Amino acid sequence: MYYAIMAEDHADVLDKRMAARPDHLARLELLKQQGRLLVAGPHPALDTEDPGPAGFTGSLVIAEFDSLEDARLWADADPYVTAGVYNKVTVKPYKKVLP
């Protein structure tokens, strides 16, 4: 089943986000290679693809896991969590309907 991992950043953590980004992306790349990643990306702080120094307000990952508990464990181990980027992480089951 798919699970939505919705994260909100702490304020002013762009430097921490950028430092942890390679490890964060490596984990997402592994999900992609396994065919389990539906979509992933950050929420820009401004209404533009490149918010510059304004940074991001959080992230969304929708991926397939065996259970809600597995999705939560994966989310808890994210480099953005351990680096102090994320303030809050919510994990919920997700049902893909369209397209």
JOJORA-V813525 format. One record per backbone hydrogen bond with DSSP energy under -0.5 kcal/mol. NH is the residue of the N-H (numbers start at 1). CO is the residue of the C=O. E is the energy in kcal/mol with one decimal. If there is no record, write none. Layout:
nh: (NH & NH)
co: (CO & CO)
e: (E & E)
This chain:
nh: (2 & 3 & 4 & 5 & 5 & 6 & 6 & 7 & 7 & 8 & 9 & 10 & 17 & 18 & 19 & 20 & 21 & 24 & 25 & 26 & 27 & 28 & 29 & 30 & 31 & 32 & 33 & 34 & 35 & 36 & 37 & 38 & 38 & 39 & 41 & 43 & 44 & 45 & 48 & 51 & 54 & 55 & 57 & 58 & 59 & 60 & 61 & 62 & 63 & 63 & 64 & 65 & 71 & 72 & 73 & 74 & 75 & 76 & 77 & 78 & 81 & 82 & 83 & 84 & 85 & 86 & 87 & 88 & 90 & 92 & 94 & 96)
co: (94 & 63 & 92 & 3 & 61 & 4 & 90 & 5 & 59 & 88 & 57 & 85 & 13 & 14 & 15 & 16 & 17 & 20 & 21 & 22 & 23 & 24 & 25 & 26 & 27 & 28 & 29 & 30 & 32 & 31 & 31 & 36 & 62 & 62 & 60 & 58 & 42 & 55 & 46 & 49 & 51 & 52 & 43 & 43 & 7 & 41 & 5 & 39 & 3 & 61 & 36 & 1 & 67 & 68 & 69 & 70 & 71 & 72 & 73 & 75 & 78 & 78 & 79 & 81 & 80 & 80 & 8 & 8 & 6 & 4 & 2 & 94)
e: (-0.6 & -2.5 & -3.1 & -0.6 & -3.5 & -0.7 & -3.1 & -0.6 & -2.8 & -2.8 & -2.5 & -2.8 & -2.9 & -2.7 & -1.9 & -2.0 & -1.1 & -2.2 & -3.1 & -1.8 & -1.6 & -1.6 & -2.7 & -1.8 & -1.8 & -2.4 & -2.7 & -1.7 & -1.7 & -2.7 & -0.7 & -0.6 & -2.6 & -1.6 & -2.2 & -2.8 & -0.7 & -2.6 & -2.6 & -0.6 & -1.8 & -1.7 & -3.0 & -0.6 & -1.5 & -2.8 & -2.0 & -2.9 & -2.0 & -0.5 & -2.9 & -2.4 & -2.1 & -2.5 & -2.6 & -2.3 & -2.5 & -2.7 & -1.1 & -1.6 & -1.2 & -2.0 & -2.0 & -1.3 & -2.4 & -1.5 & -3.6 & -1.6 & -3.0 & -2.3 & -2.6 & -0.6)
